[in-house]
Amino acid sequence: MSDDQVVSMTARRGERCPGCQKPSVERYRPFCSKRCAEVDLGRWLKGGYRIPTDEAPAPGEPVETDEDMPR
């Protein structure tokens, strides 16, 4: 099966790459390519995705602010 056929199969379901909004490809699902998957992984590893919380940091734990986060 060619990549074009895989794209058309996933495009029918309306799945889009969360990185660039192109139709997702089964091989890299939910992404459209290896590049988009690796960009997303890099964001995870650098702490680009986090859940905001109202909890106080533990004693001795560094306090991060929004200005500390990469964009």
mmJSON file of the N, C-alpha and C atoms, coordinates in Angstrom:
{"data_MODEL":{"atom_site":{
"group_PDB":["ATOM","ATOM","ATOM","ATOM","ATOM","ATOM","ATOM","ATOM","ATOM","ATOM","ATOM","ATOM","ATOM","ATOM","ATOM","ATOM","ATOM","ATOM","ATOM","ATOM","ATOM","ATOM","ATOM","ATOM","ATOM","ATOM","ATOM","ATOM","ATOM","ATOM","ATOM","ATOM","ATOM","ATOM","ATOM","ATOM","ATOM","ATOM","ATOM","ATOM","ATOM","ATOM","ATOM","ATOM","ATOM","ATOM","ATOM","ATOM","ATOM","ATOM","ATOM","ATOM","ATOM","ATOM","ATOM","ATOM","ATOM","ATOM","ATOM","ATOM","ATOM","ATOM","ATOM","ATOM","ATOM","ATOM","ATOM","ATOM","ATOM","ATOM","ATOM","ATOM","ATOM","ATOM","ATOM","ATOM","ATOM","ATOM","ATOM","ATOM","ATOM","ATOM","ATOM","ATOM","ATOM","ATOM","ATOM","ATOM","ATOM","ATOM","ATOM","ATOM","ATOM","ATOM","ATOM","ATOM","ATOM","ATOM","ATOM","ATOM","ATOM","ATOM","ATOM","ATOM","ATOM","ATOM","ATOM","ATOM","ATOM","ATOM","ATOM","ATOM","ATOM","ATOM","ATOM","ATOM","ATOM","ATOM","ATOM","ATOM","ATOM","ATOM","ATOM","ATOM","ATOM","ATOM","ATOM","ATOM","ATOM","ATOM","ATOM","ATOM","ATOM","ATOM","ATOM","ATOM","ATOM","ATOM","ATOM","ATOM","ATOM","ATOM","ATOM","ATOM","ATOM","ATOM","ATOM","ATOM","ATOM","ATOM","ATOM","ATOM","ATOM","ATOM","ATOM","ATOM","ATOM","ATOM","ATOM","ATOM","ATOM","ATOM","ATOM","ATOM","ATOM","ATOM","ATOM","ATOM","ATOM","ATOM","ATOM","ATOM","ATOM","ATOM","ATOM","ATOM","ATOM","ATOM","ATOM","ATOM","ATOM","ATOM","ATOM","ATOM","ATOM","ATOM","ATOM","ATOM","ATOM","ATOM","ATOM","ATOM","ATOM","ATOM","ATOM","ATOM","ATOM","ATOM","ATOM","ATOM","ATOM","ATOM","ATOM","ATOM","ATOM","ATOM","ATOM","ATOM","ATOM","ATOM","ATOM","ATOM","ATOM"],
"id":[1,2,3,4,5,6,7,8,9,10,11,12,13,14,15,16,17,18,19,20,21,22,23,24,25,26,27,28,29,30,31,32,33,34,35,36,37,38,39,40,41,42,43,44,45,46,47,48,49,50,51,52,53,54,55,56,57,58,59,60,61,62,63,64,65,66,67,68,69,70,71,72,73,74,75,76,77,78,79,80,81,82,83,84,85,86,87,88,89,90,91,92,93,94,95,96,97,98,99,100,101,102,103,104,105,106,107,108,109,110,111,112,113,114,115,116,117,118,119,120,121,122,123,124,125,126,127,128,129,130,131,132,133,134,135,136,137,138,139,140,141,142,143,144,145,146,147,148,149,150,151,152,153,154,155,156,157,158,159,160,161,162,163,164,165,166,167,168,169,170,171,172,173,174,175,176,177,178,179,180,181,182,183,184,185,186,187,188,189,190,191,192,193,194,195,196,197,198,199,200,201,202,203,204,205,206,207,208,209,210,211,212,213],
"type_symbol":["N","C","C","N","C","C","N","C","C","N","C","C","N","C","C","N","C","C","N","C","C","N","C","C","N","C","C","N","C","C","N","C","C","N","C","C","N","C","C","N","C","C","N","C","C","N","C","C","N","C","C","N","C","C","N","C","C","N","C","C","N","C","C","N","C","C","N","C","C","N","C","C","N","C","C","N","C","C","N","C","C","N","C","C","N","C","C","N","C","C","N","C","C","N","C","C","N","C","C","N","C","C","N","C","C","N","C","C","N","C","C","N","C","C","N","C","C","N","C","C","N","C","C","N","C","C","N","C","C","N","C","C","N","C","C","N","C","C","N","C","C","N","C","C","N","C","C","N","C","C","N","C","C","N","C","C","N","C","C","N","C","C","N","C","C","N","C","C","N","C","C","N","C","C","N","C","C","N","C","C","N","C","C","N","C","C","N","C","C","N","C","C","N","C","C","N","C","C","N","C","C","N","C","C","N","C","C","N","C","C","N","C","C"],
"label_atom_id":["N","CA","C","N","CA","C","N","CA","C","N","CA","C","N","CA","C","N","CA","C","N","CA","C","N","CA","C","N","CA","C","N","CA","C","N","CA","C","N","CA","C","N","CA","C","N","CA","C","N","CA","C","N","CA","C","N","CA","C","N","CA","C","N","CA","C","N","CA","C","N","CA","C","N","CA","C","N","CA","C","N","CA","C","N","CA","C","N","CA","C","N","CA","C","N","CA","C","N","CA","C","N","CA","C","N","CA","C","N","CA","C","N","CA","C","N","CA","C","N","CA","C","N","CA","C","N","CA","C","N","CA","C","N","CA","C","N","CA","C","N","CA","C","N","CA","C","N","CA","C","N","CA","C","N","CA","C","N","CA","C","N","CA","C","N","CA","C","N","CA","C","N","CA","C","N","CA","C","N","CA","C","N","CA","C","N","CA","C","N","CA","C","N","CA","C","N","CA","C","N","CA","C","N","CA","C","N","CA","C","N","CA","C","N","CA","C","N","CA","C","N","CA","C","N","CA","C","N","CA","C","N","CA","C","N","CA","C","N","CA","C","N","CA","C","N","CA","C"],
"label_alt_id":[null,null,null,null,null,null,null,null,null,null,null,null,null,null,null,null,null,null,null,null,null,null,null,null,null,null,null,null,null,null,null,null,null,null,null,null,null,null,null,null,null,null,null,null,null,null,null,null,null,null,null,null,null,null,null,null,null,null,null,null,null,null,null,null,null,null,null,null,null,null,null,null,null,null,null,null,null,null,null,null,null,null,null,null,null,null,null,null,null,null,null,null,null,null,null,null,null,null,null,null,null,null,null,null,null,null,null,null,null,null,null,null,null,null,null,null,null,null,null,null,null,null,null,null,null,null,null,null,null,null,null,null,null,null,null,null,null,null,null,null,null,null,null,null,null,null,null,null,null,null,null,null,null,null,null,null,null,null,null,null,null,null,null,null,null,null,null,null,null,null,null,null,null,null,null,null,null,null,null,null,null,null,null,null,null,null,null,null,null,null,null,null,null,null,null,null,null,null,null,null,null,null,null,null,null,null,null,null,null,null,null,null,null],
"label_comp_id":["MET","MET","MET","SER","SER","SER","ASP","ASP","ASP","ASP","ASP","ASP","GLN","GLN","GLN","VAL","VAL","VAL","VAL","VAL","VAL","SER","SER","SER","MET","MET","MET","THR","THR","THR","ALA","ALA","ALA","ARG","ARG","ARG","ARG","ARG","ARG","GLY","GLY","GLY","GLU","GLU","GLU","ARG","ARG","ARG","CYS","CYS","CYS","PRO","PRO","PRO","GLY","GLY","GLY","CYS","CYS","CYS","GLN","GLN","GLN","LYS","LYS","LYS","PRO","PRO","PRO","SER","SER","SER","VAL","VAL","VAL","GLU","GLU","GLU","ARG","ARG","ARG","TYR","TYR","TYR","ARG","ARG","ARG","PRO","PRO","PRO","PHE","PHE","PHE","CYS","CYS","CYS","SER","SER","SER","LYS","LYS","LYS","ARG","ARG","ARG","CYS","CYS","CYS","ALA","ALA","ALA","GLU","GLU","GLU","VAL","VAL","VAL","ASP","ASP","ASP","LEU","LEU","LEU","GLY","GLY","GLY","ARG","ARG","ARG","TRP","TRP","TRP","LEU","LEU","LEU","LYS","LYS","LYS","GLY","GLY","GLY","GLY","GLY","GLY","TYR","TYR","TYR","ARG","ARG","ARG","ILE","ILE","ILE","PRO","PRO","PRO","THR","THR","THR","ASP","ASP","ASP","GLU","GLU","GLU","ALA","ALA","ALA","PRO","PRO","PRO","ALA","ALA","ALA","PRO","PRO","PRO","GLY","GLY","GLY","GLU","GLU","GLU","PRO","PRO","PRO","VAL","VAL","VAL","GLU","GLU","GLU","THR","THR","THR","ASP","ASP","ASP","GLU","GLU","GLU","ASP","ASP","ASP","MET","MET","MET","PRO","PRO","PRO","ARG","ARG","ARG"],
"label_asym_id":["A","A","A","A","A","A","A","A","A","A","A","A","A","A","A","A","A","A","A","A","A","A","A","A","A","A","A","A","A","A","A","A","A","A","A","A","A","A","A","A","A","A","A","A","A","A","A","A","A","A","A","A","A","A","A","A","A","A","A","A","A","A","A","A","A","A","A","A","A","A","A","A","A","A","A","A","A","A","A","A","A","A","A","A","A","A","A","A","A","A","A","A","A","A","A","A","A","A","A","A","A","A","A","A","A","A","A","A","A","A","A","A","A","A","A","A","A","A","A","A","A","A","A","A","A","A","A","A","A","A","A","A","A","A","A","A","A","A","A","A","A","A","A","A","A","A","A","A","A","A","A","A","A","A","A","A","A","A","A","A","A","A","A","A","A","A","A","A","A","A","A","A","A","A","A","A","A","A","A","A","A","A","A","A","A","A","A","A","A","A","A","A","A","A","A","A","A","A","A","A","A","A","A","A","A","A","A","A","A","A","A","A","A"],
"label_entity_id":["1","1","1","1","1","1","1","1","1","1","1","1","1","1","1","1","1","1","1","1","1","1","1","1","1","1","1","1","1","1","1","1","1","1","1","1","1","1","1","1","1","1","1","1","1","1","1","1","1","1","1","1","1","1","1","1","1","1","1","1","1","1","1","1","1","1","1","1","1","1","1","1","1","1","1","1","1","1","1","1","1","1","1","1","1","1","1","1","1","1","1","1","1","1","1","1","1","1","1","1","1","1","1","1","1","1","1","1","1","1","1","1","1","1","1","1","1","1","1","1","1","1","1","1","1","1","1","1","1","1","1","1","1","1","1","1","1","1","1","1","1","1","1","1","1","1","1","1","1","1","1","1","1","1","1","1","1","1","1","1","1","1","1","1","1","1","1","1","1","1","1","1","1","1","1","1","1","1","1","1","1","1","1","1","1","1","1","1","1","1","1","1","1","1","1","1","1","1","1","1","1","1","1","1","1","1","1","1","1","1","1","1","1"],
"label_seq_id":[1,1,1,2,2,2,3,3,3,4,4,4,5,5,5,6,6,6,7,7,7,8,8,8,9,9,9,10,10,10,11,11,11,12,12,12,13,13,13,14,14,14,15,15,15,16,16,16,17,17,17,18,18,18,19,19,19,20,20,20,21,21,21,22,22,22,23,23,23,24,24,24,25,25,25,26,26,26,27,27,27,28,28,28,29,29,29,30,30,30,31,31,31,32,32,32,33,33,33,34,34,34,35,35,35,36,36,36,37,37,37,38,38,38,39,39,39,40,40,40,41,41,41,42,42,42,43,43,43,44,44,44,45,45,45,46,46,46,47,47,47,48,48,48,49,49,49,50,50,50,51,51,51,52,52,52,53,53,53,54,54,54,55,55,55,56,56,56,57,57,57,58,58,58,59,59,59,60,60,60,61,61,61,62,62,62,63,63,63,64,64,64,65,65,65,66,66,66,67,67,67,68,68,68,69,69,69,70,70,70,71,71,71],
"pdbx_PDB_ins_code":[null,null,null,null,null,null,null,null,null,null,null,null,null,null,null,null,null,null,null,null,null,null,null,null,null,null,null,null,null,null,null,null,null,null,null,null,null,null,null,null,null,null,null,null,null,null,null,null,null,null,null,null,null,null,null,null,null,null,null,null,null,null,null,null,null,null,null,null,null,null,null,null,null,null,null,null,null,null,null,null,null,null,null,null,null,null,null,null,null,null,null,null,null,null,null,null,null,null,null,null,null,null,null,null,null,null,null,null,null,null,null,null,null,null,null,null,null,null,null,null,null,null,null,null,null,null,null,null,null,null,null,null,null,null,null,null,null,null,null,null,null,null,null,null,null,null,null,null,null,null,null,null,null,null,null,null,null,null,null,null,null,null,null,null,null,null,null,null,null,null,null,null,null,null,null,null,null,null,null,null,null,null,null,null,null,null,null,null,null,null,null,null,null,null,null,null,null,null,null,null,null,null,null,null,null,null,null,null,null,null,null,null,null],
"Cartn_x":[0.85,0.0,0.895,0.61,1.436,1.04,1.93,1.639,0.399,0.176,-1.01,-2.289,-2.275,-3.46,-3.684,-2.612,-2.742,-3.276,-2.774,-3.266,-4.747,-5.178,-6.595,-7.468,-6.973,-7.753,-7.942,-6.889,-7.012,-7.733,-7.582,-8.254,-9.769,-10.255,-11.7,-12.259,-11.437,-11.887,-11.721,-11.119,-10.952,-9.821,-8.912,-7.801,-6.779,-6.375,-5.402,-4.198,-3.055,-1.82,-1.951,-1.67,-1.784,-0.718,0.337,1.4,1.145,0.687,0.56,-0.814,-1.688,-3.065,-3.188,-2.108,-2.204,-2.887,-3.41,-4.002,-2.966,-3.367,-2.432,-2.141,-1.011,-0.575,-0.519,-1.047,-1.145,0.193,1.259,2.58,3.02,2.661,3.093,1.935,0.816,-0.401,-0.188,-0.663,-1.619,-0.966,0.332,1.054,1.056,1.494,1.53,2.891,3.916,5.269,6.151,7.311,8.283,8.742,8.879,9.318,8.36,7.057,6.083,6.096,6.27,6.333,7.56,8.697,9.916,9.858,9.227,9.047,8.215,7.149,6.298,7.073,7.859,8.665,9.637,10.248,11.162,10.48,9.246,8.496,8.253,7.917,7.712,8.998,10.105,11.372,11.883,11.569,11.998,11.011,9.926,8.947,7.966,7.798,6.894,5.424,5.113,3.745,3.718,2.865,2.721,1.315,0.913,-0.416,-0.26,-0.929,-0.826,-1.423,-0.845,-1.323,-1.237,-2.034,-1.999,-1.19,-0.631,0.146,1.437,1.813,3.082,4.212,5.362,6.489,7.006,7.599,8.19,9.382,9.706,10.869,12.127,12.846,14.073,13.867,12.625,12.332,12.337,13.007,13.011,11.608,11.328,10.027,10.152,9.343,9.35,8.232,8.485,7.453,7.231,6.193,5.919,7.073,7.795,8.911,10.073,10.146,11.208,10.969,9.741,9.378,9.763,10.308,10.629,9.364,9.457,8.3,8.481],
"Cartn_y":[-1.176,0.0,1.238,2.184,3.388,4.39,5.37,6.414,7.209,7.388,8.129,7.401,6.085,5.308,5.386,5.355,5.44,6.803,7.869,9.213,9.305,8.779,8.89,8.085,6.953,6.161,6.918,7.565,8.288,9.612,10.211,11.484,11.308,10.153,9.897,9.945,9.566,9.582,10.962,11.877,13.237,13.42,12.479,12.61,13.59,14.509,15.523,15.47,15.797,15.868,16.996,16.73,17.789,18.874,18.588,19.562,20.541,20.02,20.884,20.832,19.991,19.849,19.178,18.581,17.782,16.468,15.742,14.427,13.499,12.771,11.873,10.664,10.033,8.854,7.7,6.569,5.414,5.069,5.127,4.756,5.65,6.933,7.885,8.41,7.731,8.178,8.6,9.717,10.622,11.685,11.555,12.579,12.265,13.25,13.075,12.576,12.74,12.374,12.123,11.561,11.326,12.662,13.668,14.978,15.547,15.537,16.071,15.266,13.958,13.125,13.48,13.722,14.061,15.463,16.395,17.745,17.663,16.885,16.721,16.065,15.038,14.382,15.379,16.216,17.232,18.188,18.553,19.426,18.746,17.461,16.716,16.673,16.352,16.195,17.5,18.627,19.939,20.529,19.811,20.305,21.295,21.266,22.201,21.938,20.733,20.393,20.187,20.902,20.7,21.089,20.569,20.857,21.889,23.04,24.048,23.518,23.939,23.497,24.631,24.551,25.538,25.021,23.809,23.236,24.008,24.153,24.804,23.816,24.298,23.38,22.859,21.69,21.091,21.933,21.913,22.674,22.29,23.291,23.06,22.832,22.694,22.482,23.834,23.932,25.212,25.579,26.866,27.357,27.827,27.227,27.634,28.616,29.599,30.547,30.387,31.0,30.927,31.494,32.454,33.055,32.067,31.063,30.061,29.017,28.882,27.827,28.233,27.289,27.585,27.782,28.555,28.826,28.202],
"Cartn_z":[0.0,0.0,0.0,-0.868,-0.96,0.122,0.361,1.346,0.96,-0.353,-0.8,-0.401,-0.504,-0.116,1.389,2.161,3.613,4.006,3.377,3.673,3.365,2.225,1.87,2.832,3.347,4.295,5.607,6.108,7.37,7.172,6.01,5.759,5.764,5.338,5.352,6.766,7.729,9.123,9.747,9.027,9.518,10.505,10.582,11.51,10.965,11.797,11.414,12.338,11.793,12.566,13.587,14.87,15.865,15.7,14.95,14.755,13.631,12.485,11.3,10.649,11.147,10.654,9.289,8.784,7.562,7.914,6.935,7.239,7.871,8.893,9.555,8.671,8.928,8.186,9.173,8.794,9.694,10.343,9.595,10.117,11.278,11.256,12.281,13.115,13.068,13.708,15.153,15.601,14.97,14.1,13.848,13.086,11.592,10.808,9.358,8.885,9.722,9.298,10.503,10.246,11.303,11.885,11.033,11.495,12.536,12.262,13.218,14.519,14.421,15.619,16.457,15.814,16.543,17.133,16.446,16.996,18.272,18.249,19.422,20.568,20.274,21.293,21.919,21.094,21.606,22.565,22.261,23.171,24.505,24.468,25.716,26.523,25.871,26.581,27.168,26.53,27.03,28.03,28.323,29.289,28.697,27.39,26.728,27.01,27.426,27.797,29.299,29.959,31.391,31.811,32.926,33.445,34.549,34.428,35.482,36.785,37.893,39.194,40.198,41.226,42.305,43.492,43.363,44.451,44.656,45.902,46.229,45.979,45.503,45.297,46.63,46.589,47.787,48.227,49.504,49.975,49.214,48.734,47.988,46.504,46.067,44.651,43.931,42.77,42.057,41.567,41.571,41.124,39.691,38.782,37.373,37.139,36.304,35.897,34.399,33.878,32.441,31.622,32.176,31.447,31.3,32.199,32.137,31.038,30.601,29.634,28.214,27.428,26.021,25.211,24.214,23.351,21.998],
"occupancy":[1.0,1.0,1.0,1.0,1.0,1.0,1.0,1.0,1.0,1.0,1.0,1.0,1.0,1.0,1.0,1.0,1.0,1.0,1.0,1.0,1.0,1.0,1.0,1.0,1.0,1.0,1.0,1.0,1.0,1.0,1.0,1.0,1.0,1.0,1.0,1.0,1.0,1.0,1.0,1.0,1.0,1.0,1.0,1.0,1.0,1.0,1.0,1.0,1.0,1.0,1.0,1.0,1.0,1.0,1.0,1.0,1.0,1.0,1.0,1.0,1.0,1.0,1.0,1.0,1.0,1.0,1.0,1.0,1.0,1.0,1.0,1.0,1.0,1.0,1.0,1.0,1.0,1.0,1.0,1.0,1.0,1.0,1.0,1.0,1.0,1.0,1.0,1.0,1.0,1.0,1.0,1.0,1.0,1.0,1.0,1.0,1.0,1.0,1.0,1.0,1.0,1.0,1.0,1.0,1.0,1.0,1.0,1.0,1.0,1.0,1.0,1.0,1.0,1.0,1.0,1.0,1.0,1.0,1.0,1.0,1.0,1.0,1.0,1.0,1.0,1.0,1.0,1.0,1.0,1.0,1.0,1.0,1.0,1.0,1.0,1.0,1.0,1.0,1.0,1.0,1.0,1.0,1.0,1.0,1.0,1.0,1.0,1.0,1.0,1.0,1.0,1.0,1.0,1.0,1.0,1.0,1.0,1.0,1.0,1.0,1.0,1.0,1.0,1.0,1.0,1.0,1.0,1.0,1.0,1.0,1.0,1.0,1.0,1.0,1.0,1.0,1.0,1.0,1.0,1.0,1.0,1.0,1.0,1.0,1.0,1.0,1.0,1.0,1.0,1.0,1.0,1.0,1.0,1.0,1.0,1.0,1.0,1.0,1.0,1.0,1.0,1.0,1.0,1.0,1.0,1.0,1.0,1.0,1.0,1.0,1.0,1.0,1.0],
"B_iso_or_equiv":[0.0,0.0,0.0,0.0,0.0,0.0,0.0,0.0,0.0,0.0,0.0,0.0,0.0,0.0,0.0,0.0,0.0,0.0,0.0,0.0,0.0,0.0,0.0,0.0,0.0,0.0,0.0,0.0,0.0,0.0,0.0,0.0,0.0,0.0,0.0,0.0,0.0,0.0,0.0,0.0,0.0,0.0,0.0,0.0,0.0,0.0,0.0,0.0,0.0,0.0,0.0,0.0,0.0,0.0,0.0,0.0,0.0,0.0,0.0,0.0,0.0,0.0,0.0,0.0,0.0,0.0,0.0,0.0,0.0,0.0,0.0,0.0,0.0,0.0,0.0,0.0,0.0,0.0,0.0,0.0,0.0,0.0,0.0,0.0,0.0,0.0,0.0,0.0,0.0,0.0,0.0,0.0,0.0,0.0,0.0,0.0,0.0,0.0,0.0,0.0,0.0,0.0,0.0,0.0,0.0,0.0,0.0,0.0,0.0,0.0,0.0,0.0,0.0,0.0,0.0,0.0,0.0,0.0,0.0,0.0,0.0,0.0,0.0,0.0,0.0,0.0,0.0,0.0,0.0,0.0,0.0,0.0,0.0,0.0,0.0,0.0,0.0,0.0,0.0,0.0,0.0,0.0,0.0,0.0,0.0,0.0,0.0,0.0,0.0,0.0,0.0,0.0,0.0,0.0,0.0,0.0,0.0,0.0,0.0,0.0,0.0,0.0,0.0,0.0,0.0,0.0,0.0,0.0,0.0,0.0,0.0,0.0,0.0,0.0,0.0,0.0,0.0,0.0,0.0,0.0,0.0,0.0,0.0,0.0,0.0,0.0,0.0,0.0,0.0,0.0,0.0,0.0,0.0,0.0,0.0,0.0,0.0,0.0,0.0,0.0,0.0,0.0,0.0,0.0,0.0,0.0,0.0,0.0,0.0,0.0,0.0,0.0,0.0],
"pdbx_formal_charge":[null,null,null,null,null,null,null,null,null,null,null,null,null,null,null,null,null,null,null,null,null,null,null,null,null,null,null,null,null,null,null,null,null,null,null,null,null,null,null,null,null,null,null,null,null,null,null,null,null,null,null,null,null,null,null,null,null,null,null,null,null,null,null,null,null,null,null,null,null,null,null,null,null,null,null,null,null,null,null,null,null,null,null,null,null,null,null,null,null,null,null,null,null,null,null,null,null,null,null,null,null,null,null,null,null,null,null,null,null,null,null,null,null,null,null,null,null,null,null,null,null,null,null,null,null,null,null,null,null,null,null,null,null,null,null,null,null,null,null,null,null,null,null,null,null,null,null,null,null,null,null,null,null,null,null,null,null,null,null,null,null,null,null,null,null,null,null,null,null,null,null,null,null,null,null,null,null,null,null,null,null,null,null,null,null,null,null,null,null,null,null,null,null,null,null,null,null,null,null,null,null,null,null,null,null,null,null,null,null,null,null,null,null],
"auth_seq_id":[1,1,1,2,2,2,3,3,3,4,4,4,5,5,5,6,6,6,7,7,7,8,8,8,9,9,9,10,10,10,11,11,11,12,12,12,13,13,13,14,14,14,15,15,15,16,16,16,17,17,17,18,18,18,19,19,19,20,20,20,21,21,21,22,22,22,23,23,23,24,24,24,25,25,25,26,26,26,27,27,27,28,28,28,29,29,29,30,30,30,31,31,31,32,32,32,33,33,33,34,34,34,35,35,35,36,36,36,37,37,37,38,38,38,39,39,39,40,40,40,41,41,41,42,42,42,43,43,43,44,44,44,45,45,45,46,46,46,47,47,47,48,48,48,49,49,49,50,50,50,51,51,51,52,52,52,53,53,53,54,54,54,55,55,55,56,56,56,57,57,57,58,58,58,59,59,59,60,60,60,61,61,61,62,62,62,63,63,63,64,64,64,65,65,65,66,66,66,67,67,67,68,68,68,69,69,69,70,70,70,71,71,71],
"auth_comp_id":["MET","MET","MET","SER","SER","SER","ASP","ASP","ASP","ASP","ASP","ASP","GLN","GLN","GLN","VAL","VAL","VAL","VAL","VAL","VAL","SER","SER","SER","MET","MET","MET","THR","THR","THR","ALA","ALA","ALA","ARG","ARG","ARG","ARG","ARG","ARG","GLY","GLY","GLY","GLU","GLU","GLU","ARG","ARG","ARG","CYS","CYS","CYS","PRO","PRO","PRO","GLY","GLY","GLY","CYS","CYS","CYS","GLN","GLN","GLN","LYS","LYS","LYS","PRO","PRO","PRO","SER","SER","SER","VAL","VAL","VAL","GLU","GLU","GLU","ARG","ARG","ARG","TYR","TYR","TYR","ARG","ARG","ARG","PRO","PRO","PRO","PHE","PHE","PHE","CYS","CYS","CYS","SER","SER","SER","LYS","LYS","LYS","ARG","ARG","ARG","CYS","CYS","CYS","ALA","ALA","ALA","GLU","GLU","GLU","VAL","VAL","VAL","ASP","ASP","ASP","LEU","LEU","LEU","GLY","GLY","GLY","ARG","ARG","ARG","TRP","TRP","TRP","LEU","LEU","LEU","LYS","LYS","LYS","GLY","GLY","GLY","GLY","GLY","GLY","TYR","TYR","TYR","ARG","ARG","ARG","ILE","ILE","ILE","PRO","PRO","PRO","THR","THR","THR","ASP","ASP","ASP","GLU","GLU","GLU","ALA","ALA","ALA","PRO","PRO","PRO","ALA","ALA","ALA","PRO","PRO","PRO","GLY","GLY","GLY","GLU","GLU","GLU","PRO","PRO","PRO","VAL","VAL","VAL","GLU","GLU","GLU","THR","THR","THR","ASP","ASP","ASP","GLU","GLU","GLU","ASP","ASP","ASP","MET","MET","MET","PRO","PRO","PRO","ARG","ARG","ARG"],
"auth_asym_id":["A","A","A","A","A","A","A","A","A","A","A","A","A","A","A","A","A","A","A","A","A","A","A","A","A","A","A","A","A","A","A","A","A","A","A","A","A","A","A","A","A","A","A","A","A","A","A","A","A","A","A","A","A","A","A","A","A","A","A","A","A","A","A","A","A","A","A","A","A","A","A","A","A","A","A","A","A","A","A","A","A","A","A","A","A","A","A","A","A","A","A","A","A","A","A","A","A","A","A","A","A","A","A","A","A","A","A","A","A","A","A","A","A","A","A","A","A","A","A","A","A","A","A","A","A","A","A","A","A","A","A","A","A","A","A","A","A","A","A","A","A","A","A","A","A","A","A","A","A","A","A","A","A","A","A","A","A","A","A","A","A","A","A","A","A","A","A","A","A","A","A","A","A","A","A","A","A","A","A","A","A","A","A","A","A","A","A","A","A","A","A","A","A","A","A","A","A","A","A","A","A","A","A","A","A","A","A","A","A","A","A","A","A"],
"auth_atom_id":["N","CA","C","N","CA","C","N","CA","C","N","CA","C","N","CA","C","N","CA","C","N","CA","C","N","CA","C","N","CA","C","N","CA","C","N","CA","C","N","CA","C","N","CA","C","N","CA","C","N","CA","C","N","CA","C","N","CA","C","N","CA","C","N","CA","C","N","CA","C","N","CA","C","N","CA","C","N","CA","C","N","CA","C","N","CA","C","N","CA","C","N","CA","C","N","CA","C","N","CA","C","N","CA","C","N","CA","C","N","CA","C","N","CA","C","N","CA","C","N","CA","C","N","CA","C","N","CA","C","N","CA","C","N","CA","C","N","CA","C","N","CA","C","N","CA","C","N","CA","C","N","CA","C","N","CA","C","N","CA","C","N","CA","C","N","CA","C","N","CA","C","N","CA","C","N","CA","C","N","CA","C","N","CA","C","N","CA","C","N","CA","C","N","CA","C","N","CA","C","N","CA","C","N","CA","C","N","CA","C","N","CA","C","N","CA","C","N","CA","C","N","CA","C","N","CA","C","N","CA","C","N","CA","C","N","CA","C","N","CA","C","N","CA","C","N","CA","C"],
"pdbx_PDB_model_num":[1,1,1,1,1,1,1,1,1,1,1,1,1,1,1,1,1,1,1,1,1,1,1,1,1,1,1,1,1,1,1,1,1,1,1,1,1,1,1,1,1,1,1,1,1,1,1,1,1,1,1,1,1,1,1,1,1,1,1,1,1,1,1,1,1,1,1,1,1,1,1,1,1,1,1,1,1,1,1,1,1,1,1,1,1,1,1,1,1,1,1,1,1,1,1,1,1,1,1,1,1,1,1,1,1,1,1,1,1,1,1,1,1,1,1,1,1,1,1,1,1,1,1,1,1,1,1,1,1,1,1,1,1,1,1,1,1,1,1,1,1,1,1,1,1,1,1,1,1,1,1,1,1,1,1,1,1,1,1,1,1,1,1,1,1,1,1,1,1,1,1,1,1,1,1,1,1,1,1,1,1,1,1,1,1,1,1,1,1,1,1,1,1,1,1,1,1,1,1,1,1,1,1,1,1,1,1,1,1,1,1,1,1]
}}}
